[in-house]
């Protein structure tokens, strides 16, 4: 990408989009196109087509999405599939119509089958049943990835996709009803510490294993993929390392400094038993993550305390 290339970051106000924007700015890209939801609702086809026709972006990062944790996915499935299908369909189609040079669509590791072999390789895509609690969101993301493949095969468009693992970082969502696991744990422990509570009860058994990637590492990987990768496969982006939810909770508890006990409510759902990505292909392209979990959790807590958060 030339330093003066017109680059559109869809979803730049969210955790992922804002990280990609920061990364592009740090690398000296000068013509960065952004619109918040009030200015451009990506669910509206006419508005999206008008924006692309007027602005003519050359490169597009699709980081816009309706996202949430296990409770939000399980509760608001209709909203998740509706909004994410429309975002994917409108943006990918408009990019094709206006001759975008390259587009990167971000999927999610939840698109893999619930019992995919671990670590999950790119070949497991569409190879089994999904985890029921986030099936609507996963189906919408699968549709976006499949659109990129279809436009590549039918028209030769250089549309690629990447599959991030569980993400966290500045501007994460800390709302207890809708957040992902790390910010939810952090807020629970912080509020328990502030209130002097003797114990905190957490969902599930604590036994599922998860992989966590700092959003700044993802942003760096996205820029590298835009520069180095062209292909059909939706490439995994992660650390290649995982730990149990109980171990993650302990790490968050240490960072927050909460001294009370932790109890697990096994009547609540665990979700998929394990979600670890095989990142061999990403490593072969010369990219590896740089931010360790403890360092990343400290930066997440700093973001929480100084207001760089949602919820």
C-alpha positions in Angstrom: 0.0 0.0 0.0 1.3 3.4 -1.0 1.5 5.9 1.8 -1.0 8.1 0.0 -3.4 5.3 -0.8 -7.1 5.8 0.1 -7.8 3.4 2.9 -11.2 2.8 4.4 -11.5 1.3 7.9 -15.0 0.2 8.4 -15.9 0.2 12.1 -13.1 2.5 13.2 -14.8 3.5 16.5 -14.8 -0.1 17.7 -12.0 -1.9 19.5 -10.6 -3.6 16.4 -11.2 -0.8 14.0 -9.6 1.8 16.2 -6.6 -0.4 16.7 -6.2 -0.8 12.9 -6.6 2.9 12.5 -3.9 3.6 15.1 -1.6 1.1 13.4 -2.1 2.7 9.9 -1.4 6.2 11.4 1.7 5.0 13.1 3.0 3.6 9.8 2.5 6.9 8.0 -0.6 6.3 5.9 -2.0 9.7 5.0 -5.5 9.2 3.5 -7.5 7.3 6.0 -11.3 7.3 5.4 -13.7 6.8 8.3 -17.3 7.3 9.1 -19.1 6.6 12.4 -22.5 4.9 12.5 -24.3 8.2 12.7 -22.7 9.3 9.4 -22.9 5.9 7.6 -25.0 3.0 8.7 -23.4 0.0 7.0 -26.7 -1.9 7.2 -28.2 0.5 4.6 -27.3 -0.6 1.1 -28.0 2.7 -0.7 -25.9 4.7 1.8 -23.0 2.3 1.5 -23.0 2.3 -2.3 -23.1 6.1 -2.3 -20.1 6.3 0.1 -18.0 4.0 -2.0 -18.9 5.8 -5.2 -18.0 9.2 -3.7 -14.9 8.3 -1.8 -13.4 5.6 -4.0 -11.3 3.7 -1.4 -8.5 1.6 -2.8 -8.1 -0.6 0.3 -10.7 -1.6 2.8 -10.5 -3.2 6.3 -13.9 -4.6 7.3 -13.7 -4.4 11.1 -17.3 -3.3 11.5 -19.6 -5.9 13.3 -22.2 -6.3 16.0 -20.3 -8.3 18.6 -20.7 -9.6 22.2 -20.0 -12.4 24.6 -21.7 -15.7 25.2 -24.7 -14.2 26.9 -25.3 -11.5 24.3 -24.9 -14.1 21.4 -27.3 -16.5 23.1 -29.9 -13.8 23.9 -29.8 -11.5 20.8 -29.2 -14.0 18.0 -31.7 -12.4 15.6 -29.9 -9.0 15.9 -26.5 -10.6 15.5 -27.3 -12.4 12.3 -29.4 -9.6 10.8 -26.8 -6.8 11.3 -23.7 -8.7 10.4 -25.2 -10.2 7.3 -26.2 -6.7 6.0 -22.8 -5.2 6.9 -20.9 -8.0 5.0 -23.2 -8.0 2.0 -23.3 -4.2 1.6 -19.6 -3.5 2.1 -18.2 -6.4 0.0 -20.6 -5.8 -2.9 -19.8 -2.0 -2.9 -16.1 -2.7 -2.9 -16.5 -4.9 -6.0 -18.7 -2.3 -7.7 -16.2 0.5 -7.2 -13.0 -1.5 -8.1 -11.4 -1.6 -4.6 -7.8 -3.0 -5.1 -7.9 -5.1 -1.9 -10.3 -5.9 0.9 -9.7 -7.6 4.2 -12.8 -9.1 6.0 -12.5 -10.1 9.6 -14.2 -13.3 10.7 -14.1 -14.9 14.1 -12.9 -18.2 15.5 -16.5 -19.1 16.4 -17.1 -19.9 12.8 -15.3 -23.2 13.3 -17.3 -26.3 14.3 -17.8 -26.8 18.0 -15.8 -30.0 18.1 -13.2 -29.1 15.4 -9.8 -30.9 15.9 -7.5 -28.8 18.1 -5.7 -26.6 17.3 -8.1 -25.6 14.6 -6.7 -25.4 11.1 -8.1 -23.4 8.3 -9.3 -26.5 6.6 -11.9 -27.1 9.4 -14.0 -24.2 8.0 -17.5 -25.5 7.2 -16.6 -29.0 8.4 -19.1 -29.6 11.2 -21.8 -28.2 13.5 -21.4 -24.8 15.2 -21.6 -24.0 18.9 -25.3 -23.3 19.4 -24.9 -20.2 21.6 -23.2 -18.2 18.9 -24.5 -19.8 15.7 -26.3 -16.7 14.4 -23.2 -14.6 14.6 -21.1 -17.4 13.2 -23.4 -17.9 10.2 -23.2 -14.2 9.4 -19.4 -14.2 9.5 -19.3 -17.4 7.4 -21.4 -15.6 4.8 -18.9 -12.7 4.7 -16.0 -15.0 4.3 -17.8 -17.0 1.6 -18.6 -13.7 -0.2 -15.0 -12.8 -0.3 -14.1 -16.2 -1.8 -17.0 -16.0 -4.3 -16.0 -12.5 -5.6 -12.4 -13.7 -5.8 -13.3 -16.7 -7.9 -15.9 -15.2 -10.1 -14.4 -11.7 -10.7 -10.8 -12.0 -9.6 -11.2 -9.4 -6.8 -8.4 -9.5 -4.3 -10.7 -9.9 -1.3 -9.2 -11.8 1.6 -10.3 -12.8 5.1 -8.7 -13.4 8.5 -10.0 -15.3 11.5 -9.0 -13.6 14.8 -9.1 -15.5 18.1 -10.6 -14.0 21.2 -9.5 -10.4 21.4 -9.1 -7.8 24.1 -7.6 -4.3 24.5 -8.4 -0.6 24.7 -12.0 0.3 23.9 -13.2 -3.1 24.8 -16.7 -3.6 26.0 -17.0 -4.0 29.8 -20.8 -4.2 30.0 -21.5 -7.2 32.1 -24.5 -8.2 30.0 -22.8 -8.1 26.6 -19.0 -8.3 27.0 -16.4 -11.0 26.2 -14.8 -13.0 28.9 -11.6 -10.9 29.9 -13.3 -7.5 30.2 -16.2 -9.2 32.0 -13.9 -10.8 34.5 -11.9 -7.6 35.0 -15.0 -5.6 35.8 -16.4 -8.2 38.1 -13.1 -8.4 40.1 -12.7 -4.6 40.1 -16.2 -4.0 41.4 -15.8 -6.8 44.0 -12.5 -5.2 45.1 -14.1 -1.7 45.4 -17.0 -3.1 47.4 -14.9 -5.4 49.6 -16.8 -8.5 48.6 -15.5 -11.8 50.1 -16.1 -13.8 46.9 -17.1 -13.6 43.2 -19.2 -16.1 41.4 -18.4 -16.7 37.7 -20.2 -18.5 34.9 -19.5 -22.1 34.0 -17.0 -24.6 35.3 -13.8 -22.7 34.4 -12.5 -25.7 32.4 -12.9 -24.6 28.8 -9.7 -23.5 27.2 -9.4 -20.2 25.3 -6.7 -18.3 23.4 -6.4 -14.5 23.8 -4.8 -12.0 21.4 -4.3 -8.3 22.2 -6.0 -6.1 19.7 -2.9 -4.2 18.9 -1.3 -7.4 17.7 -4.3 -8.1 15.6 -4.0 -4.7 14.0 -0.4 -5.3 13.1 -1.3 -8.7 11.6 -4.1 -7.1 9.5 -1.7 -4.6 7.9 0.8 -7.3 7.2 -1.8 -9.6 5.6 -3.0 -6.7 3.4 0.6 -6.4 2.2 1.7 -10.0 2.0 -1.3 -12.4 1.5 -3.7 -13.1 -1.3 -5.6 -16.3 -1.3 -8.9 -18.2 -0.7 -8.2 -19.4 2.9 -9.4 -17.4 5.8 -6.1 -17.2 7.7 -6.1 -17.8 11.4 -4.7 -14.9 13.5 -3.8 -15.8 17.1 -1.0 -16.7 19.5 -1.1 -20.5 19.1 -1.3 -20.7 22.9 -4.3 -21.2 25.2 -5.2 -21.6 28.9 -8.3 -22.5 30.9 -10.9 -19.9 31.8 -10.1 -20.5 35.4 -6.4 -19.7 34.7 -7.4 -16.6 32.8 -9.6 -15.5 35.7 -6.7 -16.0 38.1 -4.5 -13.8 35.8 -7.1 -11.1 35.8 -7.6 -11.3 39.5 -3.9 -10.8 40.1 -3.8 -7.7 37.8 -6.8 -6.2 39.5 -5.5 -7.0 42.9 -8.7 -8.7 44.2 -8.0 -10.9 47.3 -11.4 -12.7 47.6 -12.5 -16.2 46.7 -13.7 -17.3 43.3 -16.7 -19.7 42.9 -17.9 -21.3 39.6 -21.6 -21.7 38.8 -21.7 -24.9 36.8 -25.4 -24.4 36.0 -24.4 -21.7 33.5 -23.1 -22.6 30.0 -19.4 -23.1 29.2 -19.6 -22.7 25.4 -17.2 -24.7 23.3 -14.8 -26.9 25.3 -11.7 -25.5 23.5 -10.9 -22.9 20.8 -7.3 -22.8 19.9 -6.2 -21.7 16.4 -3.4 -23.3 14.4 -1.3 -20.3 13.3 1.3 -22.1 11.2 0.4 -20.3 8.0 0.6 -16.9 9.7 4.0 -17.8 11.1 5.1 -18.9 7.7 4.3 -15.4 6.4 6.7 -14.0 9.0 4.3 -12.7 11.6 4.1 -13.6 15.3 2.3 -11.9 18.3 4.4 -9.8 20.6 2.2 -8.9 23.5 2.0 -11.5 26.3 -1.1 -12.1 28.3 0.1 -10.5 31.6 1.4 -7.4 29.8 -1.8 -7.2 27.8 -4.0 -7.5 30.9 -2.2 -4.7 32.6 -2.8 -2.5 29.6 -6.5 -3.6 29.6 -6.9 -2.6 33.2 -5.2 0.8 32.5 -7.7 1.3 29.7 -10.6 0.4 32.0 -9.4 2.8 34.7 -8.7 5.7 32.5 -12.0 5.5 30.5 -10.8 4.0 27.2 -13.6 1.5 27.3 -17.2 0.9 26.4 -19.9 -0.3 28.8 
